[in-house]
Amino acid sequence: MYKVFTSLLSATVLASLAAAFPAPSPTLEERAAKTSVVIPQGTIVGSVSNNVENYGGIPFAQAPVGKLRLKPPQRLTSSLGTFDATGAGPSCPQMFFSTEGDLITAVLGNLINTPLFQTVTGQTEDCLTMRVQRPKGTKADAKLPVLFWIFGGGFELGSPQMYDASSLVSNGVSQGKPFIFVSVNYRVGGFGFMPGKEVLADGAANLGLLDQRMGLEWVQDNIALFGGDPEKVTIWGESAGAISVFDQMALYNGNNTYKGKKLFRAAIMNSGSVVPAQPVDCGRCQDTYNTVVKAAGCAAAKDTLGCLRDADYKTFLNAANSVPGILGYTSVSLSYLPRPDGVVLTDSPDVLALGGKYAAVPMIIGDQEDEGTLFSLFQPNITTTDKLVDYIWKVLFPDVTRDDIVGLVNTYDSSVAAGSPFNTGDFNNIYPQFKRLAAILGDIVFTLTRRIFLESALAANPGVPAWSYLSSYDRGTPVLGTFHASDILQVFYGVLPNYASRAIQSYYISFVHTMDPNGGTGAGADFAPWPQWKESRQLMQFWNNRSNLLADDFRSESQKYLSSHASVLVI
């Protein structure tokens, strides 16, 4: 069993590394087919391939370097001249692995932080850029709806490089519902989500969210010149990107206006919604900041934040990555994530949702059936219920009593057959408590939190429509099941051109056009009507060859426990 575990762990690590590399650049022949759009700051030259125009790496903010490192983004006002946007654009500095911890991850972390690897993956601090993809030949007066993508990656890694929306854009055209796809690059890891009281006092919290916000403002200022309609923007994200989508809805207590107009009119959240979070200056937050400061050699500095800004790039990158990462034992206990700062996020996202302090727009939100399996591969020492309780208590929620965690764990059946990947009997339990831990992590971060959020949204804004889903199209995949982020392969890329890919893309494309997933090509015939969640609290359950409606009431005892302890079970 250990060999199975280590093999799977290696495969996961390699897959994560592979995903982090930029998508293949257009060939020389494809680059020769160019197109251009004139915006106030210059002429943006893009490439054309497979009837899709691509404009990558368009700067929207000044380079956040030097004194602008760990500062809110500053809008770019200087001329770009004739700007080459034929590629995919850069990546912000990434946190693939921690530079501390066990030998394997530390070696990998330090290797990846070398200048050679950074260059190969396109990493640079000067990364605040946009990527626009549109149907070939789109005219400036087309007024196409806009799908604004926010990538995921645990707030530690990711970039628009990883997401080529050519097939999505082409599918929109084939369905008679063309749209423009826009993706924003934002700072991740310690560059974008550094916590600590010093950060709070400096007004430097939640920088990654502010990057996303400025990207949305760039769309309002420029997308009409690409043929888009700035009044028809749908924001869409997966994982940390989906969490960011709600955060964008909740920023400034729900004020999503810019120059008197709404930044977006609808939202799609894949595997993520609200994350109950402690303030930026919480105890564990300060521990993260102090660890980074020490690793950067700034502990003796009078102004530690200023010292971090003055550090050379590699020193700061290694220091920022010296805290635990998501691809490791501490898993979803993230070192970096959006946290309440009293201004940008005025309170914990779950509190803002319950109080209706967010921009209430039509939304689609859903999960993969086995969200927690991917995050439970790294804890093979958890072999008993007591060890499971201690792990969740000490790693995720150390500020509550152990009895609080005992109560949560007791709501989950201890039998192997009850765990995740669900509906697989006694199989796939690669170590004792794996399937139980996977069920719990998947629920508290994604699946049951989604249901709790929908209940809050329905109570606060009963007239705003919402649709929800559960994806089961990978049921049977050994150990992982329908795992977290599998929708990137199925929904985003359509790697398997099956029913699930066709149906979900059709629902989404219809939603982008009409703010209702019903009405897509084949809807009512090939694809079943999708009822709003409030009508009967049903999910659309997607399989690789069909779909059906599913009552959203599973694991209700666990949901009730999480709801009643929401004020204390915060990261």
Sequence and secondary structure as in RCSB ss.txt:
>XXXX:A:sequence
MYKVFTSLLSATVLASLAAAFPAPSPTLEERAAKTSVVIPQGTIVGSVSNNVENYGGIPFAQAPVGKLRLKPPQR
LTSSLGTFDATGAGPSCPQMFFSTEGDLITAVLGNLINTPLFQTVTGQTEDCLTMRVQRPKGTKADAKLPVLFWI
FGGGFELGSPQMYDASSLVSNGVSQGKPFIFVSVNYRVGGFGFMPGKEVLADGAANLGLLDQRMGLEWVQDNIAL
FGGDPEKVTIWGESAGAISVFDQMALYNGNNTYKGKKLFRAAIMNSGSVVPAQPVDCGRCQDTYNTVVKAAGCAA
AKDTLGCLRDADYKTFLNAANSVPGILGYTSVSLSYLPRPDGVVLTDSPDVLALGGKYAAVPMIIGDQEDEGTLF
SLFQPNITTTDKLVDYIWKVLFPDVTRDDIVGLVNTYDSSVAAGSPFNTGDFNNIYPQFKRLAAILGDIVFTLTR
RIFLESALAANPGVPAWSYLSSYDRGTPVLGTFHASDILQVFYGVLPNYASRAIQSYYISFVHTMDPNGGTGAGA
DFAPWPQWKESRQLMQFWNNRSNLLADDFRSESQKYLSSHASVLVI
>XXXX:A:secstr
 HHHHHHHHHHHHHHHHHHHS      HHHHHSEEEEEETTEEEEEEEETTEEEEEEEE B    GGGTTS   B
  S  EEEE  S   B    SS SSSSHHHHHHHHHHTSHHHHHHTTB S   EEEEEEETT  TT  EEEEEEE
  STTTS  GGG   HHHHHHHHHTT   EEEEE    HHHH   SHHHHHHT   HHHHHHHHHHHHHHHHGGG
GTEEEEEEEEEEETHHHHHHHHHHHGGGG  EETTEES SEEEEES        TTSHHHHHHHHHHHHHTT TT
 SSHHHHHHHS HHHHHHHHTTS  SSSTTTTS SS     SSSS S HHHHHHTT S    EEEEEETBTTGGG
GTT TT  SHHHHHHHIIIII TTS HHHHHHHHTTS  SGGGSSSTT TT    STTHHHHHHHHHIIIIIHHH
HHHHHHHHHH TTS EEEEEE TTTT TTTSSBTTHHIIIIIS SS SHHHHHHHHHHHHHHHHS STTSTTBTT
TB     HHHH EEEEE SS EEEEES TTHHHHHHHHHTTTT   
